[in-house]
Amino acid sequence: MRMINVAAAQTGPIQRAEGRDVVVRRMLALMDEAKAKGADLIVYPELALTTFFPRWYMENRADADGWFEREMPNDAVRPLFERAARHEMAMSFGYAELTPDGHHFNTAILTDRSGNIVGKYRKIHLPGHAEFDPERTHQHLEKRYFEPGDLGFPVWRNLGGIMGMAVCNDRRWPETYRVMGLQGVEMVLIGYNTPSVNAQKADEGPEKRLFHNRLSAQAGAYQNSCWVIAVAKAGNEDGHPLIGGSLIVNPDGEIVAEAKTEDDELLVHPCDLDATAFGKQTIFNFAAHRRTEHYGLITSRTGAIPPP
Amino acid sequence: MRMINVAAAQTGPIQRAEGRDVVVRRMLALMDEAKAKGADLIVYPELALTTFFPRWYMENRADADGWFEREMPNDAVRPLFERAARHEMAMSFGYAELTPDGHHFNTAILTDRSGNIVGKYRKIHLPGHAEFDPERTHQHLEKRYFEPGDLGFPVWRNLGGIMGMAVCNDRRWPETYRVMGLQGVEMVLIGYNTPSVNAQKADEGPEKRLFHNRLSAQAGAYQNSCWVIAVAKAGNEDGHPLIGGSLIVNPDGEIVAEAKTEDDELLVHPCDLDATAFGKQTIFNFAAHRRTEHYGLITSRTGAIPPP
């Protein structure tokens, strides 16, 4: 057995007026609780340091730059890195990244037990839209504020296992898990902020949104025989509700832990990385069963083209 | 609305000693029941005409040729084609195909309302093994008796919609649905024979097998915003149990009908093909959101290669 005790650190809402200092204090409290429960790794949500700002339309995009981090770590988050190193706990969280040359990404990082950043991922599947859309019940302007990630779906060796990351909407796309599965991924860490109502279909509420969250994570785990840790920022941010439902899913696609609240809530579960081996060696032995000669459209065609 | 009334015609077991005549009579009874319930399309299982013969090891592969059909239709199945045409019902079923030039495939066909074959699919993801394996609780010799399909994952216009097919183990692979999704598929028809116990993991029984069946079909439907019709051959064939659990899944990934028995059982559900549009135009608008530049490994690499 290669056991990793994983803490999924769901956070409740972060209001627009709240600063990073408030958030980081809450994250530290979750980290201390995780340490008390013996966690080796703590996973926080997407855009963990701020409110989910892509719901706010700013005509001048640069007006959003205050939500972005220009370096990582920086002064605001240094207490997280120091505490994690002291606890000898690896850590992953998401944040808005502004690069020195002016690029904007929806990013997540992964550290080792010493607080060194060993992995960086930039969200590839940006949902939503780039311009103000009066048809929607609320705005979801990720395509306005971020560029699609440019780092692919890498994996890293950490804590004795092979880990990958994805962010929010990435989890709905089987390509996300498969590209990592083809690199032998054993655990995928995913943060998300998911509005409780579909902005384009008002009768699609939180129950269905939670169902799709579970379905996507469970299928990705099963079909690649890996652990999936999916962590929400949840609750009501300035009148805009987000689902909770953070999950730990085993390599059989079964949910082994699920958050019950829409607030700061810690799930801790012992994850045996060796439990990924059976699926990878049998039904999802890719080398034995995949037939890439018939998958060509997946990479050669972006949009759907119906037959004549 | 573009309504198709779909009949998922699960069949119970077919014993090794039973002839095609016995099976076809049962299939005709299900077809008549489907007609009485107003079905436009009836979907039968994988290898619908015989017992699931890949469980039987034959040293000389040619000894299995008696399970194969050398032409389609042939005398044994002509009553099905004639009755379907009389009922103006489209039809799909699976069978073992032996081509004039000696190739063996695990095949499914699709007809129009007049009994004309409009589509043929040959199973691509063959599970199991090619040689007798004393380690298994039972044999699963699909890699012995069949070649991988050579027709890709085509789709066809039929009954006013866009339809595709897959066979059994194909349904566990997201590539299957995605290649069809990229052709705008609105309904995927899948037959299966799934042993109730994992041959390599005796403690994996029918509950987990049914769970994986549901998970795979639901994820494929949701992630491509299409209907999935998954139809079992079920029950105890000569001492070897197969799961039932035939399903009709809507484009939101929700199960709208599920078989309760392991016997001949008909599920009939009205499927609105226009219900596929919302997902295809929003969250799974492939043209807007897919990033093929990061999917390269899916087609360039067959087996998993862990990082150094």
Interface residues (C-beta under 8 A of the other chain):
Chain A: I124 H125 L126 P127 P148 G149 G152 F153 V155 W156 R157 I162 N169 R172 W173 P174 E175 R178 V179 G181 L182 Q183 G184 N198 Q200 K201 K208 F211 H212 L215 S216 Q218 A219 Y222 Q223 D252 G253 E254 F278 K280 T282 I283 F284 N285 F286 A287 A288 H289 R290 R291 T292 H294 Y295 G296 L297 I298 T299 S300 R301 T302 G303 A304 I305 P306 P307
Chain B: I124 H125 L126 P127 P148 G149 G152 F153 V155 W156 R157 I162 N169 R172 W173 P174 E175 R178 V179 G181 L182 Q183 G184 N198 Q200 K201 K208 F211 H212 L215 S216 Q218 A219 Y222 Q223 D252 G253 E254 F278 K280 T282 I283 F284 N285 F286 A287 A288 H289 R290 R291 T292 H294 Y295 G296 L297 I298 T299 S300 R301 T302 G303 A304 I305 P306 P307
